[in-house]
Amino acid sequence: LYSLAKEADFFICTAAGIEIVCPIDQNGKFTDEIPEFEGEFVKDADKPIIQKLKSQKRVFRHSQVRHRYPFCWRSDTPLIYRAVRTWFVAVEKIKDRLLKNNQEIHWVPGHIKHGRFGKWLENARDWSISRNRYWGTPLPIWRSEDGEIVVIGSIAELEKRTGKKVSDLHRHFIDDLTFEENGKTFKRIPEVFDCWFESGAMPYAQNHYPFENKEETMQSFPADFIAEGLDQTRGWFYTLNVLSTALFDKPAFQNVIVNGIILAEDGNKMSKRLKNYPEPEKMINEYGADGIRLFLMGSGAVEAEDLRFSEKGVEQVMRAVLIPFWNSHVFLSTYAKIYDWKPNGKANPSADIDKWILSRLQQVVEEVTEAMERYELRSAVTPLVFFIDSLTNWYIRRCRTRFWADTDTPDRREAFETLYHVLITLAKVAAPFIPFLTEAIYLQLRRDIDPVSVHLCDYPLPEPALRDASLEKEMKATQIVVSNAHALRKEHKLKVRQPLKAAHVITADEELLTALKRQEKLIAEELNVHNVAFSNKEEEFVTLICKPNFRVLGKKVGPKMPIAQEVIKKFDQKQLAILLKGESLEIDLEGESFTLTPEDVSVQREVREGLVARSEEGITVVLDTELNEELLLEGIARELINKVNTMRRDDGFHVADRVEIGMQTTERVMQAFEKHRELIMHEILGVNITFGPQEGKKWDINGEETIISLLLSEKPSK
């Protein structure tokens, strides 16, 4: 029964002149055309039909074949194909116009235009717009018994032809309406519209166009922007453009973001039946809508890529972005309250680090604005994420002591003003992406003269006067130095709080070297070293060594590998530096020339004993790891500061509270305390210390057992 086969089979049979036979009713049961199986469900009749064919000796082969078969996605039951008569829109007649109009649409991601959607248009077939259902919008077609057709164009026309008042266009109101013309009785056909026809007509049908609101509808058509899932390349995106091209010879929209499909974490389709996804209400209650929004907008889901939804991913966004952003506001508000600070104007700082964060902020405004103008949400979110990391893990951490200053200095005021300007501007920039958190932060920061909501503010415009590209480059290089030094400490198990004697910063770029020298104090503090030396001669600290990559080089030089190995051993430091930069060298192996690439060898840095080194982007950082008694005692002092401040936080002390300290410890810790008493008491807001037996918390201070207790003090610190 080829009428039960797929579309391709149907057209093959039709092309061959085989008459259409469909003895199947709407319930999937055989009709009286097959008397023997009348009323039987087609799938239930499979075995009896096979038996009958066998008995008639018409079976040439009987076997089972494993193949894909369509199932209803709602009921998970098998489907059958059934040939029915239907009404079509002649899409193939307007295919060229569809392809032309597609070129006027800005697709995000861009590959959809010529890829999935463009290919679909190139192969567009006439569109079946009728459905054999009861519920739906009736096709406005009346037909006489001899096949003459009248298409009704409006309610007024239907009322005029039938002489009846029409108040509702659903089937049960109009199916019985008939009219007489030329001696013929016209009745409505039973079919209703494919619901995608209505979706495709939405831009103008919703306004009762063309009977009403004609001018207003055309003013907003085509739409500036729409967004939907990747599956809509064959659905809404398609039907919108088919109808708009047929009616107006225009695309239906100018810009479109195509979203991917959100899958369960295991990669399967999300299913209410399988419950293979976290409850949305639980997710929102636990993480907030903003966490979910930012996770999705920072993923490939906004670039037509499928996404395995992960609760861990949302949690990571909360930890890395939203909580730090909120905490930065809490930091400012806390110290503003302590010192009764109020914003009084635009930030106009003198400190490099203030100028740097304002410059970075302008860079973010520019990048986010440009990405939004391109409708690239993921590209818009990325700068925000990186900036919040720079703000919290670099700027605020570097500037904490400026906010802690006891006296009202210009530097403290500039720090407050700068951070305030950054936070309130950032709230405005990020508002479209994380509307709830930004609103909460803005309401805490706004002045009486400001709009009552962040969403009523003008979107920030870039301020070119605040950009300083050279300072951004300088600070980026500084951060490279710091990150590599921290990586060295981690690699060689040197605690960040353990001071070191010296660090050496080396680069052959003289301009960069000069810039890094300007940040000497910052680098020394971040690296926790007593001295920072700068040089353009890496060979003073580092020796380059080279080993062949036998697997790669062996394929190139073959039996001459031993000779190549000897040649490589004799390379001088300049030759190795060339390979390290990613450039190639020509080598001669018994009269035959070979090009030696960086992939053919492994060039490594070797430093003298007591030093460790690491390089990135042309900058080498060398740390002196030898520890004397003075450095070890200072390390104990800094560990002590850390442990006391941890207790302050855990025990709920206010940031401005002064404390009395009790300590039961070793002679070595006491020695470190006395040597660095002033530093320790200042950093922990300590008023007094008592040594002796304590009922407190036990700590390991670099191998020295220590018990510490804290009490709130009413005395001012000395």
N, C-alpha and C positions, 0 to 999 in steps of 0.2 A: 504494500500500500504506500506508494511514493508520496501521497499527500500527508503522510505522517512523518516524512523525512525532513531533513533540514532544508534551509533556503536553497543552498547550492544544488541539492538533489532535485528540488522542485523545478528550478530553472532549466536544468539539464533535460528533464522529462518534457517540459513545456516546449523547449527548443526542438526536441525530437518529434513533436506533434502528438505526444501521448495525451489522451484525454484526461482531464482532471476528474478523479474519483475520490469522494470523501464521505464514506458511509459512517461517519462519527458525529454524534450529537454534542451539544455544549457541555455535557457531563462526562464526556470521554467514553461513551457507551456506543455499541454498534446500533445502527438504525435498521429499519425493515429491509434495507437494500441487502443485508446479510441475514436472511431469516434464521439460519441455523444458530447464529450467535446474537440475535437481536436482544438488546437490553443488557448485554454482558459488558463489563469494563474491559477495555482493550487489552490491558496487561494481564488480566485474569484469563483471557482467551488464548494466550500464547501457546500453552501446552496442548490444548485441544486442537488448535489450528495445525500445530506441528504433527500431531497424531493423524489428523485427516489427510494432510499432504503425504505422509508416509504410506497411509493405506491406499492412496491413489497413485503411489510410486512416482511422486513428483519431487521428492527430496534427493538432490544430487550430493549433498554433504550435510552432515549434522555435527556441529562442534560449538564450543563456547569460546568467546573472544572477550578479553578484558579491555575495556575502553572507558573513556570519560563520558558521563551522562549528566544532563542538566537536572538540578533539584531546586525546588522552591526554597528560597532563602529564609522564608518565614516559617513554613510548616515542615521543612526538611523532608519533603516527599517528592518522588520522581515526577517529572513533567512529560507531557507528550506534545508533539507538533501536530497541528491541525490546520489544514488549508481552509481559509475563509475568504469571501469576497470583501474588499475594503476600498476605501477612498484614499486617494493620494494627492499630495502637493507635488507638482512637477519640478522638483529641485534641480534635476539635471539640465533643465533649460536655462537656469540662472547660475550654473556652477562657475562660469568665468567671472561673473559679477561678484559672487561670493569670495572668490580668491582675490580679486582686486580689492574689495573692501577690507579683507583680512590684513592687507599690507598697511592699512591706516591705524591698526590697533597696536598699542604698546602692551606687549605680553610680559609678565614676570612669572617665571623665568622666560627669557627670550627664546629658548629653543622650542617652546610650545608652538610659537607662531608657524614656523616652517616644518616642525616635527609632528607631534601628535595631532594638533588641530589642523595644520596645513595639509597633512597627508589624508586626514579624514575628509576634508573638503575636496581634495583631488579625486577621491573615490566616492564622492557623495552619490547616493541613489535617491530615487523618488521616495518621499516620506509618507508612510502610511499614517493618516491622521484620524482614522475612525476606530472605535472600539465597540465590541458587542457586549455592552454592560448596561445596567439600569441607571446607576448613579453617575452623573457627569453632565457636562454642558452639551445639550442636543445639537447635532449638526443641523443648520437651518436650511435643510433641503427637503422640498416637497416634490413628490413624483407621482405621475399618473400611471394607470395600469399599462399603457402602451410605452412607458419609459421616458416620456417627456419630463424634463426637470426644470424646476423653478427654485432659484436660490433667493431666500428672503434676506434683505439687507438691513432691516431695522424692526423694532417693535411696532412702529407706526405702519410700516408696510404690511406686517402680519395682521394687524387689526383691520386695516383697510380691505385686505383680501378676504379675511374670514368673517368680518363684521362682528367680531367678538372683542371685548376688552381683555387685554393681556396684562396680568399683574405679576406673573412669575414665569420664568422661562424653563423651569425644570420639566422633565418628561411628563410627569403625571398631570401637568397643567396644559401642555400643548400637544401631546400626542394625538388627542382626539379632535384637534382643530383641522378642519378640511376646508377647501374652497373649490368652486367650479369655474372653469375657464374653457371656452371653446368646446363646450359639451363634455369636458373631461373632469373627473374628480381627482383632486390632488391630495395625497396623504403624506405626512412626514415619514421619512425613512427611519428605521429603528436605532441607528447607530448614534453614539455620542463621540465627542472629541477626545483624542489622546490628551491627557492632562498637560503634556509638555507643550501643546499648542497654546493653551492658556498661559502657561509660564512664559513662553516666548513672546506673547502679545502683551505681557504685563506693563511695559513702559507707557503705553498709550491706552490700553484697555481699562486700566485702573481709573483713568480720568474720563471715561465715557467718550473718548475720542472716536470718531470726528464730530459727534453730535454736540459735545460741550467741550469747553476748555481747550479749544484747538490751538490758540496762540501760546498759551502757557505751556502746554504739553510739548510743542515743538521747540520752545526756548530751552527746555531741559533735555532735549534729545539730540544726538546720542548722549547717554549717561557719561559723566566724567570718569566714574570708577565703579567697578563691581569686583566681587571676590567670591570664589566658590571652589569646590574640590576638583581634583584632576579628572574624576569620572564625568564631570560636566562638559568635557570636550565633545562628548557625544550626546549630551543632554541640553542643559540650559544655555551654555555658550552657543551651541549649534542652533537651537531653535530660535533664540533671540536674533541671530544674524540671518537665518533663512528668511524670517518674516520681515525684518527691517530692510533687507536687500530687496525682497519681492515688492514691498509696499513703498519704500522711500529711496531705494538704491543707496543706502548708507549703512555703515556698521552700527550695531546697537549700542556700543560703548567704545570709549576711547582708551581706557586703561583697565587692566585686569590683573589681579593677583590670583594665581592658581595654587591652591593648597594641596598638599599631599594627603594621603589617607592615614588617619590615626589608628594604629593597630594595637592590639594587646602586647604586653611585654614579651610574650613568647612568639610574636610575629604573626599570630593568627588574627582574623577579623574579630573586633569586639562584639560580644554576643550577650544579650540579656539572658538568654537561655543558659549559656555556659558560665556566666558571671566571671569572666576572665579579665576583669578590670577593677580597679579600686572604685569605691562608691564616690561619685562626684561631690555629694554633700559633705562626706567625710573629708575629702581632699581640701575643699574650700574652708571647712572649719579648722583644719589642722594647719594649712599652709597659706590660706588666703587666696583670693582670686588673682592677685598680682603675681604671686609665685608661679601659678600655672600659666598665666598669660606670658610672662617673660621667658619661661622655659620653652613654650611653643614658638614664640616669635624669634627666639635665638636658635631655633632648630631648622632642619631642612623641610619641616612641614609647611613653611611659608614659601618654599621654592619647589613645590610640586613633588617633593620626595616623601615617600612613606616614612612614618615615624613609629617606632615601638615606644609607646608611652611608658614612662618609668617614674614611679614615685620617688626613687632615689635621685633622678634628674631634677625634679622639682625641689627636693630637699637641698641639693647642691646649690641651686640658684638662690635659695633662701640664705644659706650659709655664706656664699661667696659674694652676693650682691645686695640683697634687700636688708638683711640684718646689719651689715657694715654701714650701709647708707643711713639707716635709722640711728645707729649708734653714733655716727658722726654728728647728727643733729643733736642727740642727747649730750654729747661731749660739749658742743658749743653752748647749749642751753644751760647746762650745769654750771659752767664757769661764768657765763654771762650773769646768772643769778647771784653767784657768790660775790662778784665784783660790781653788781648792779650796772652792767654794761648795756647800752642801747645803741642800735645802729643809727648813724647820723649822716650817711651819704655814700657815694660810690667809693669803692676801694681804690686807693692811690698809693700803693706801698713802695718802699725803698728796698726791702730785702729781696734778694734774688729768688728765694724759694717761693715768696708770695707772687712775684712777677711770673715765675714759672708755672704755678698752678693756674693763674689767670690766663696765661697763654695757652696752656693745655685745655682749659675750659672753652676758649674760643675755637680751638681746633675741633673739639667735640661738637660744638654748635654747628660749625661748618660741615663736618662730616655727616652728622645726623640729618641736617637740613638737605644736603645734597642727596643722601640716600632716600629720604622721604620723597623728594621731588622725582626720583626714579622709581618710586613705589617698591623699594627693596628693603623690606622690614628687617631682615636678618642683618643686612649691612648697616642699618640704622641702630640696631641694638648693640652690636659689637663694640663701638666706641664708648658707649655708656658703661658697659661692663668693665672695660679696661680702665676707664677714668675713675670709677668708684674704687677700684683696687689701688690706683695711684694716689687718690685722695686719702684713703684710710691707712694704707700700709706704707705710704711714703710721706705725704705732706703732714698729716695730723701727727703721725708718730715722730716725725722730725721736729715738729713745732710744739710739742706738749709743754716743754719747759717755758715757752714764751707765754702760754696761757696760764701757767702756774705762778708767774711772777707776782710777788707780793705787792710791788709798787706799780702805780699807774704810769707806765712809760709809753713813749710813742711807739716803740716796737710791739708792746702788748696790744695797744689799740689797733695797730695795723694788722696784726694777726687776727684779732676778732673781726675787723671789718672785712678782711679778705675772705675768711672762712664763711662769714654770713653771706657775702655776695655770691660765693661759689655755690653754697647750698640752696639759696633761693632761686638762683638761675638754673641750677641742675634740676630742681623740682619742676620748673616750667618746661625744660627740655624733655624730661622723662615722663611728663604727665600723660601723653598719649599712650605710653606703654604700660606704666604702672600707676593708674589713676588714683587708686585709694591711698597708697603709701605717700605719694607726692602731695596729695591733698592734706593728709594728716601733718606732714612736715611743714608744708606751706602755712597752714593755719597756726602753727606754733611760732612761725617766724615773721609772719606778715605784720606790717605796721598799720595803724588806723587809716592811713591815707591810701593803702593798697586795696585792690579789688578783693571782694569777700571770698573768692575761690581761685585756686590756681587755674581752674579751667575757664575762668573769665579773664585771665591775663593775656596780653599779647605774647605770641611766641617769640622767644629771644632771637635777635638778629646778630650775626657775627660782628664783632667790633675789631676791625683790622689793627687799630692802634694798640690793642692789647696783645697782639701776636708777636712773639719774639722767637723766630725759628732757630737762631743761633743758640739761644738759651735752652730751648727744648733739646737741641742736639747735645749741648753740654751736659744737661741733666740726664739724658738717656745714656751717655757714655759713663757718667758717674754711677748710674744704676747698674750698668754692666759690670763695672769694677766691684760694686758691693755684692751683687748676686753671685759673681764668681768667687769672691772671698768667702762668702757664706757657704758656697758649695764645697770649697776646699776644707773649711772647718768641719762640715758634715762628713766629708770623705775620710778625713784624718782624725775624726773623733775629738775635735777641739771645741769645747763649749763656747757658745757665742758670748757668754758673760766672762770668759777668761781672757783678760787683756794679753796682748802679744807685744813684743818689743817693736817690731817694724813691719811695714808692708812696702813693697816696691811696685810701682805702676809703670808699665813700659809700653810705649807705642812709637812707631816710626813716623806717625803723622804729627808734625810739629804744631800745627794749629790745634789739633785735638789735645796734645800734651799741654799746651798753654791753657786751654780751657779747663782741663782736669786739675791743673795746679791752682786755679781759682777756687776749686772746691776742696782744697786740702783739708780744711777743718772738718767739713761735713764727712769726707771719706774717713778721716781718722776716727771720728765718733762712731760712724756706722760699722767700721771694721773692728772697733775696740782695740786700736793699736796706739802705742806711744808716739810713733813717728811714721810719716809717709814720705817716701823718696820717689822722685820721678826720673825717668830715663828714657832715651830713645835707642838704647843699645841692649837688646835682649841677650846678646852673647855674654854680657857681664854676669848674668845669673843663670842662663839656660844653655845647655848644650843639646843640639839636635842630633838624634840618632835615627837611622833608617834601616828598615828590614824589607826584603822583597816580599811581595804578595805572591807566593808560589803558584797558587791556583790560577790567578789571572795572568801573571807575567809568563808563566810556563807555557800557556797556550800561544803567546806571542812570539817567544824566542826559541821555543822547542829545545833541542839538544844543547843549545848554547846557554842554558840556564846557569851552569856553574860559572861561566865566564861573566855573565851579567851580575851574578852575586858578588864577584870580586870587584867589578867596576863600581857597584853601588857602595861597597865598603869604603872605597877611596873618595867618595863625594866629600867636598868641603862644606862648611856651614852655609856659604852663599848659595851653593847648588841645592842644599836641602831646604833653604828658605824659599827658593823658587817653587819647589814642589809643594811646600806647605801652603803657599799662597794659591795653589790650585792651577799652577802653570806647568807646562811640560818641558822636558829636556831631551836633547838628541844624544844618544850614546852609540859608540862604535864597538861592535863585537866582531873582532877579527875581520875587519874590512867591510862588514855589513852594518848599515845604519838602521837604528830602531828609535822610535819615539817613545820615551818613557813618560807615562802620564801619572798623575797622583793616585789613580786607582791601582797602578801596578806595584805600589810600595806603601809602606806604613811609616810615616814620619812622626816621631814622638819627641816630646821635650823631656830632658833629664836635668835635674837640678842637683846642686851639691847637698850634702848631708845637712839637715837642720832647716832646709827650705822646701816649700811645696809650691807648685805653679799650676796655673790654668789660664787658657786663652779663649777669647771670643771676639769676633769682629775686629781683629787687628789690635786688640788690647790684651796684654799679659799681666796677670796679677801674681806676685810672688809674696808669700808669707814666711816670716821668720818664726819657726815653731819652737825654738829653744826657750824654755821657761826657767827663770831664776827665782830665788826666794821672794824677791820683791813683787814680781808678777803673780806668783802663786797666792801671796797674801791679799793682793788686790782682787784676785779672782774670788777668794773666799768672801771678801767684803761685798762684792757685787751679787754673789749668790745669796748672801744674807739679806740684802736689800730686796731681792726678788721674793724670797720666802716670806718676809714680813709683809710686803705689799700684797702677796697672794692671800695671807691671813686677813688683812684689812678688807679686801674685797669679799672673801668668803664669809667673814663675820659681820658684814653689813655696815662697816664704818663708812661715814660720808667722806667724800674726797677731801674735805677741808678739816676733818677731825684730827686733833692732836692726840697722840697716844703715849702711854707709859709702857715700857718694854721690860719684861722679865726674861732672863736667859740663863739656862743651865747648859754649859758647854765645855769645850776643851781649852787648854792653854793656847793652842794655835788659833782658834777662832777668836779668843779674847785678844790675842796679839794683833790679829787682822783688824778687829774692831777699833782698838785703841789707835792704830796707825791711820785708820780712815774714819775716825769718829765723826768728824764734821760732815763728810760726804754722806755717810749712812743716816745720821740723824736728820739731815736736810731732805733726803730722798724719801724717808718713811714718815716724815712729819712727827718725829720723836721728840718728847719733852725730857724724859728721864729714862735711865736704864738701871736695872738692878741685876747683879749676877748672883747665882745661887740656886738651890733646889727649886723647881717650878712644877706646877700642875698645868701643863700646856700641851702644845702640839709638837710631836717629835719629827725632826727633819734630819736628812743627811746633807751636810754642807761640805761638798767635795771630800767625802769620806770621814768627816768629823761629825759625830752624833751631837745634836743640839735640840734642846727643848725650849720653845718660845711661848710666852703668854703675852697678851695685849690687853690693856685697859684704857678706856676713854679718859683723857686728861682734861681738867678744867684750866690748867695752867697754860700760858703762852709758851711757845717754844723758845729756846735760847740758842 
